[in-house]
Amino acid sequence: MGEVFESVMRGLAEVEAHLGGKKVPGLKAHIPAAFDVARIRAATGLTQREFAGRIGVSRRTLENWEQGRRVPQGPARALLRLIDADPEAMLKRLAA
């Protein structure tokens, strides 16, 4: 049990150092690429309410993504990438 505690404490110390701006060898932080949801939606010509309904999320969720308070994850992120690649074709498929 002592080994587990020590390991957790070392991990917490590394996180604290990282958050304090220090470089921690071996620590890898995942930083998602910038994702411009407002630009993607604008390319479709849809309002927030229309776009949110089309992709199956609340308008509030879409608003949070567009204002940078949240970042789309998982399937939503994949769907937004597909829409970004070909807005017209994807929206046609989503409407069917």
Secondary structure as GFF3:
##gff-version 3
##sequence-region A 1 96
A	DSSP	alpha_helix	2	19	.	.	.	ID=ss1
A	DSSP	alpha_helix	37	44	.	.	.	ID=ss2
A	DSSP	alpha_helix	48	55	.	.	.	ID=ss3
A	DSSP	alpha_helix	59	66	.	.	.	ID=ss4
A	DSSP	alpha_helix	74	85	.	.	.	ID=ss5
A	DSSP	alpha_helix	87	95	.	.	.	ID=ss6
###
